[in-house]
Amino acid sequence: MFTVVVVACHILYADRCIEMIDTRGPYLKEERCDARAREMIKHSRDMFKRDNMPFKIIGWKCDKENTV
């Protein structure tokens, strides 16, 4: 199972970051997680621009859950 995590940081203050964790997942396949990550990044960028929020996406990952 995979969960999307997207990280965005303030443009002027690199130590001011937010971590966005997908609430739709987790996903069985990494490919689906990757597709959701791209969707989240696009929507986040649109929101930052629309609301004049000086944030930039600096990274993302599909975090694999440890299942026992």
N, C-alpha and C positions, 0 to 999 in steps of 0.2 A: 504494500500500500504506500502511496506517495501523497504528500501534502505540499502545496505551493507556498513558498515564502519569498516575498519581494521586499527588497530594502531600498529606501529612498532617503537621501540626505539633503539638508538645506544647502543651497548653493554657496552661501557665504560662510556658514558655520558647519564645517565637515563633521563635527562631533555631535551634531543634532540630527539624528537619524530616526526614522520610523521603520518598523517591521510590520509588513502586512501579511497576514496569514489567511489563506483561502478558507472560507466557511462552507463551500460547496462540496469539497472533497471529504475524505481522501479518495484517491483514484487507484484502481487495480493496476493499470499499466502506466509506465513512465511516459509513453507517447501522449496519452490523454492529459497527464499532468503538465507536460511541456506546452500543449495547446492551451490549456487553461492559464498557464503563466504568461504566455504571449497576450492573451485576452486581458488579463489583469494589468499588465504593463501598459497596454494601449489605453485602457480606461483610466488608469492612474495618471498617465501623462495628460490626457484630455481634461481630467479634473483639475490637475495642478495649473494648467494653462487657463482654463475657464475661471478659476477662483483666484488667479494671480498669486499662487502659492509658489515660492521660490525653491522648489524641491526638484531633485534629479534622481532618476532610478540609477542606482549604482551596482545592483546585482540581483540575482534571483537563483533559486534552486528548487528542485523537487526533492524534498526531504523524505528519505525512506524510513518508514516506521519499523521499529524493531518488534517483530512478532515472535512470540514464544510458542 
